[in-house]
Structures are given as C-alpha cells and as structure tokens.
Amino acid sequence: MSIKENIKILSNLSAVSGHEKSAAKFLCSKLAKIMGQAYIDNLGNVIACKKARASQGSVMLEAHIDEIGLMVKKVDDNGFLEIVAVGGIDPRILPGNTVVIHAKDKEYKGVIGANPPHMMTADEYEQVVGFDKLFVDAGFDGDFAKENIPLGSIITFDSEFYELKGEQISTKCMDDRASVAVLLDVAQRLSKIDLEFDLYVCICVQEEVGLRGSTVAAYSVNPDFAIAIDVTHAKTPDESKPEFKCGGGIAVCKGPNVHSTLVNSFINHLNSLEIPYETEIEGGNTGTDAWAIQIAREGIPVLLLSLPLKYMHTPVETLSLKDCETLSNSLESYLKSFKRTEEVLCC
C-alpha cells in the first residue's frame, strides 16, 4: 500500500490524545503482519519489533498517533454542546467547521457555531472568539443530548482528504499521521531485509498533551539510538519567519535536543546520495517526542527528522507526498547502510 493510501486511511481514524485505543489496535495488527511482533503497552503505545538473528544493537523509529480535538464540557437545556480543547487548538479556526461527535457507540455530525457578525457589537467584532463563546450544534433537543452525549465525549474535525496540485495533499491530523504512514512504508520495505540489529517501530500516544507516550516507550525499548519523525512549519503567505518549503525535502534538526554525531552521520548519508534536505535549528525544546526520548533511562541518542507542513493544527493540514517519499527512501537506505549501531555512534 502506498504512503498516500496509508495517509488517507490513517487520517480517517479518530485518535484524540487519551483516546487512541481503536487506532492503536488497527496499527498493532498492521505492524504485527509486517514486522512479526507487535503489542500495545499499558499507556496505549504500539511497539513493534523486527528481531535480528544475531543482534548488534537496536534502533527505535518513532512517530505519534494522537491528534488534537475537542471534548464535550457541558450539554445545555437546548441540546447545544459546550466544548474544551484537547491539545493546542486556536479557537479562531473553529467557527464554521463541521465535526464528528463520538458518543457511546454512535457518531453524530455537528457544526461549530458562534454569534454571527450581524449580532456583535463593534468591540465584540474586534475580539477573538473564545471557547466560552463557541458551541457544537448537532440538531439535538436538550433531552436527547443529555441522554446520549456523555460529558467528556470526544469531537474530531470532519475533514475530507484532498489531493492538490504539485503532489500535495490536505486533510486533518497529518501531524503526525503522515509520519506514521512513512514508518509503515519503511517497515514494509525492511521486512524482508536481514538487518543485523533489532528494529523497533513505536507509534506513541499523547504527544499533543505532554510527550507522554514516547517517555514510556523509550524507557521500555531502551534502544542504542532513536529516530523521531514529526512535522515542522512550512512556508505560507503569512509566515513571520523563515520556514521550510513543501516539496523541498525533509528538515534535519540541529541543536541540544539531538545527538550531534547521529545528525552528522545522517546528513553525510543524505549528501552521499544527493537527497534534498534542509537544516532546522532549534536552540532548546523542539516540542516533539525527541525531547522526551533523549532523557529516558541513562539517555538515548536521538535524531529528529521533520516533514514540512502547512496550516498545522487545523482541519486542512497540507504537505507534499514527495517529502514523505524522500523521508521513507532516506530512512530505508540509512538503516541498510550500517551493520552495528556502534558504527554510527562512534564515527
């Protein structure tokens, strides 16, 4: 299955932070068939492994499965749903969106409403609409909503998968389902290769609310080194600082959150194959699972690779399939380029 097909399937899954169970089950089954071994840990992470015959170390590939979303805070007497954010959501993007309410064993479509401009004062018109002024309208009456929509029900964006020009695609939760799709592709490519080190693929939960899944997974797997895959900001017309171009190649992070020897090893590999990339400079916390992986146990050398993404944390996250394919090709060739993990860390 292609990366594009996997992204389309994965983006349709509901996996708001803390509610990734069904998505994890789907991925666990898929990875078990590809890699031979896979399980879901106590927190909900999917951990798959392809064991070497005579292991010369271990490598962990990691991406997160959870997505931002909403949660029902209150059901009013008229059937409207008050909401709170799960993860980083700018309330300015919400009015006018369609959503899916995941309640008990049934899903309902709804719309996010707000006070129309015709009924606003001049001062209100200039202000950002906060969550206290937003609500979901699914056409419920009060009694039906209170009986069928439990407080804490999860709400996701009702976003379609679009193919744009220039090999770009757009849908919800490309952060970080696109990276998960890349790792599925890499796992499939390496499934028939006799690697001389154990390869772990970890699909982690609750990144959007505190890097929690990767903290647990890294402690459990304890690899010789890890490669975290996420997204970074791509160029858009309203950018306020230099960003990365969709289709211009992957972003390789440099900074204190990553291991300099590992970074140099990967960059040398990219240069040797003339694979396009850009350098991302982060002077501190990258805000990714690499931050948590780095300090697990006695410390784990980590590399952070990112896909340029436009409109992050919106229902129309957009990226280039070309970059996804570049990342998959890079990871496959890099992991086939050495036999022992110490070859990478000691160079």
HELIX and SHEET records of a PDB file:
HELIX    1   1 ILE A    3  SER A   11  1                                   9    
HELIX    2   2 LYS A   21  MET A   35  1                                  15    
HELIX    3   3 PRO A   91  ILE A   93  5                                   3    
HELIX    4   4 PRO A  117  MET A  119  5                                   3    
HELIX    5   5 ALA A  122  GLU A  126  1                                   5    
HELIX    6   6 PHE A  131  LYS A  133  5                                   3    
HELIX    7   7 GLY A  142  ASN A  148  1                                   7    
HELIX    8   8 MET A  174  LEU A  190  1                                  17    
HELIX    9   9 ARG A  212  VAL A  221  1                                  10    
HELIX   10  10 SER A  260  LEU A  273  1                                  14    
HELIX   11  11 ASP A  289  ILE A  293  1                                   5    
HELIX   12  12 LEU A  321  LEU A  335  1                                  15    
HELIX   13  13 THR A  341  LEU A  345  1                                   5    
SHEET    1   A 8 GLN A  37  ILE A  40  0                                        
SHEET    2   A 8 VAL A  46  LYS A  50 -1                                        
SHEET    3   A 8 ASP A 198  CYS A 204 -1                                        
SHEET    4   A 8 SER A  58  HIS A  64  1                                        
SHEET    5   A 8 PHE A 225  HIS A 233  1                                        
SHEET    6   A 8 VAL A 302  LEU A 309  1                                        
SHEET    7   A 8 ILE A 250  LYS A 254 -1                                        
SHEET    8   A 8 TYR A 277  ILE A 281  1                                        
SHEET    1   B 6 LEU A  81  VAL A  86  0                                        
SHEET    2   B 6 GLY A  69  VAL A  75 -1                                        
SHEET    3   B 6 ILE A 154  PHE A 157 -1                                        
SHEET    4   B 6 THR A  98  ALA A 103 -1                                        
SHEET    5   B 6 LYS A 106  GLY A 113 -1                                        
SHEET    6   B 6 PHE A 135  ASP A 137 -1                                        
SHEET    1   C 3 TYR A 162  GLU A 163  0                                        
SHEET    2   C 3 GLN A 168  THR A 171 -1                                        
SHEET    3   C 3 GLU A 317  SER A 320 -1                                        
END                                                                             
